[in-house]
């Protein structure tokens, strides 16, 4: 009998804090477009101690900049405040497959990054949300912040565990 693989989780957002007095939360989405997070009604909240708690979204709205959500059982500001700072995760198996040249950021973490000349720049450590575009933080001899845009990402090879970027050695 095949051994069951442990569930993998993908971070899709973060609870920023309460929004009003009736249990609503302000949420930062890491999805593109941001409202895609609202397609999932069951979220896993990961707190600073690493504990996961399943929550069901009772109501949600996107105002063009922020998501606002209210969970079942969260009825006031005090209860909402307790969830501030939690990461929002979804089981990887619940996400749709990606199209060509589309990737979940979680799948890129830890991949080796090389430039067009084949020089290794380091490994993807994490992503940062920037106003113009997400930034891929590459840790190697020095830390590089590379915009995660098609103009900079030449090739992603998940099987080889490698990303080729258009990034000159001197930057």
N, C-alpha and C positions, 0 to 999 in steps of 0.2 A: 504494500500500500504506500502510495506517495505521501511524503511528509508535507503538511500544510505550511505554506510560507507565511511568515508574519505579515500583518497588514502594513502597507506603506502609506504615509500621509504626505500631503502636499499643502504647504502654507499658501493660503489664498488671500489673507488679509490680516487686519489687526483691529481690535476694539480700542478706540481712542479714549472713550469716556462717555458719561451720560449725556443725553440730549433732551433736556427738559425734565419734567418732574414725574412723568408717568411710565418710567421704565424703559424709555427708548435709549438707544446707544448710537453714538457717532462711530462709523466704521470706515477704515481705510481699506480699499480693495486693491489687491495686486493683480487683478485680472484685466485683460484688455479685450473689450471695453470694460470699465469698472462694474457696470451693472450685471455682468455675467455671473458674479458671485451670487446674485439673487436667484439664479436658477436652482440653487441648492437650498433646500428647506431644512436640512439637518446638518448642523455644523459641529465640529469638535473644537472646544476651546482649550488651548494649552496655556497653563499659567506659568509663572516664573519658576516654580518648583518642578515643572515637568509633568504635572498631573493633567490628564485629559478628561474633559467632561462633555458629554453629548448634550446639545441644546437644539430645540426645534424653533425655527423662526416663525413667529405668529403673524407678524406684519413687517413690511419693509417698503422703503421708498428710496429713489435716487433723485437728488435735486440738481443734477448736472455736475456737481463737484464731489459731494460726499454721499455715502450710503447712510441711511438711518434704518435701524432694525430694532424690533422688540421681540424678546423670546417668551415662549409660554412660561408662565410662573414668575416672570419678572414684571412687577406691577408698579414699582416706585423708583425714585432716584437713588435711594440708598442701596437697593438690590442691584441696580444697574452699575453703580460705582464699584461694587465688588468685582465686576468683570473687566474693569479698566486694565489695559495693558496685555490682555490675553491675545495670543495669536489664534487665528481662525484657520483650521485645517479641514480637509476633506480627504476621505480615503482615496488613494490613487485609482483604485478600480472603479470609482464612481465618476471619473472624468472621461470625457469623450476622447477618442483618438485625435492626434494632431494631424494637420494637413502637411503637405510638402513644405519644407523650410519653416515649419512652426515647431516650437519646443516648449515644454514646461520648464520653467527656470530650475525647478527641483532636479530635473534630469541633467542639468548642466553643471551643477555644483560638484566640484572635485575634478572636473575634466582638465586635461593638460591644454595650455594655450600656447600656440606658436604663431610667429609672424610669417609673412610671405616668403622670407628668406629661410624659413625652417628653424629659426632660433627659438628655443623655449623661453617663454616669458614668465611662466609660473602656472598656477592652477586657480580655477574659479573658486573663490572663497564664499562670496555671497553677492547679492544685488542690492543696490540702493536706488530708491525712487528719487529722480531728479526732475525738475520742471519740464525740461525738453524731452527727456527719454530716460528709461531705466539705465543704470550704469552697472556694468559687470566689474566687480572688484577682483583683480587678479593678484595673487600673492606669490612672489618669487624673490629674486635678488632684491627687488624693491616692489612696493605696492603700486599697481597701475589701475586707473579708473578708465575703462573703455566703454563708450556708449554702446548699448546693446541694440544697434541698428543694423539693418541689412547692408548699409554702406561700409560698415566696419567688420561685419561677420562674413567672411568669405565662404567658409565651409564648416559644417558641424558633422562630425563622424562619431555617433554614439557607440558604435561597435569598437572602434579604436580608442575611444575615450579622449578625443582630441577636437579642439576648435582652432581653425586657422583664422587669424584676424588681419585686417589691413591696418597695421600699426607699426610705424617706423621705429627702429631700435632706439633712437635718441629721444623719443617723447616720454 
